Amino acid sequence: MRLTTLICAVACLTAPAALAQDAEGDVAAFFRLRSEGAAAAQAGDMAAARARLDEADARNPGHPGLTLMRARLAMGEGRTADAVVLVERYAGHGLSFDPAADRTLAPLAGTPALAGAEARLARNREPVGADRLTPLFEVAGSGLTEAVVWDAARNRWLVSQIAGRTILSVDGSGATMPFLGDALNLGGVLGMAWAPGRTRLWAATAPVPPAVADLPAGAAPPAPALLRIDPATGRVLARFDLPGGAEASPGDLAVASDGTVFVSDSARGAVLVLRRGNGEVETLLAPGTLGSPQGIVLSPDGRALVVADYPSGLWRIDVVTGAAIRASAPDDASLIGIDGLVAHDGAILALQNGTAPQRVLRIDLNADWTVIERIEVLVANLPAIDEPTNGVLLDGALVFVARSQWSDFDGEGRPKSPDMAPARVMRLALD
């Protein structure tokens, strides 16, 4: 395979529509520059490709996929020393891959120049956290589990299902029962969060591919919405439409002490807000600011959100003005591919499924949550971890969806197998 073909196979991606429509920020520029760099490489203009990819790196430092693209480009141009430095940088992020299996970088494998990086890559493949992790329960079937919350008043777990388009209850014995009422015309159910006092449950629903792949041809998909639910009966008390209409894709939720609900909109790169749980859902962070916002948590003082943007890391957003800045991170951090976030003792626990290895991280920040000061890997390289998504704190532990079943669905949202292994929820002890 030609070098240019390999680069393009990995990264000839256009920016999401929302990013292309708005004033260009760092995330939009990253997508544009990466695409231009791949196109230049394919056209044989390696100098332009190098310049564009270097600019993309400046806009989004630490993106591992881009680091490997730049290493392949350097190798193809005969800049072997630069390629080694970039592979070392990738290894320094705590991630892993096999240089010998990479067609472009394979000539470096086993050479003295790459020995240090290969040793680090081998360490990055070592299991972490098995002694802290215990299974809690499984969810059979092909519902695709996204999130869990603990219903202490009724001694049960509530589990959101994307492909199943519902919420299930799971008791202490692991027995599963329906929770939501019937005939609701929902898309997949994603994030969930309690209102203050736990008198109401909030949930996001969206017609993501696994939820609508089986709809009849020509059928209109269910509209995305924010749901307010009675936890005692499972009845949906209110359904709130979202800015962006059918283009919106609400994911994770955070609820403030005054009842304000914050929602990440992954499809439009926005963050939405429902003030004090009433009225209309409004836009807090404009579409296109982020690439694909996922997990969302409130700072200890309630003045800011931290949102995990899948392609660019953690962002701090003012809850009143919507002003957004990317949290400054150490040079060796790689914070792309983060799905769920859980606030814990002034820090953040992050579930990262878009990297190899998939990991659970503890992230310590400064007082105003603008600077990431320390990252600790709590879990990595364990067979029990397969597309982890969301979790909650309970009795000093993180309870989280360790195996969501996302890897069992193809790009069209259809099951790869009629007999998939169950989803798995696990408990991670926090010292």
Buried (B, 14 or more C-beta within 10 A) or exposed (E): EEBBEBBBEBBBEEBBEBBEEBEBBBBBBBBBBBBBBBBBBBEEBBEBBBBBBBBBBEBBBBBBBBBBBBBBBBBBBEBBEBBBBBBBBBBBBBBBBBBEEBEBBEBBBEEEBBEEBBEBBEEBBEEBBEEBBEEBBBBEBBBBBBBBBBBEEEEBBBBBBBBBBBBBBBEEEEEBEEBBEEEBEBBBBBBBBBBEEEEBBBBBBBBBBBBBBEEEEEEEBBBBBBBBBEBEEBEBEEBBEBBBEBBBBBBBBBBBEEBBBBBBBBBBBBBBBBBEBEEEBEBBBBBBBBBBBBBBBBBBEEEBBBBBBBBBBBBBBBBEEBEBEBBBBEEEBBBBBBBBBBBBEEBBBBBBBBBBBBBBBBBBBEEEBBBBEEBEBBBBBBEBBBBBBBBBBBEEBBBBBBBBBBBBBEEEBEBEEEEBBBBBBBBBBBE
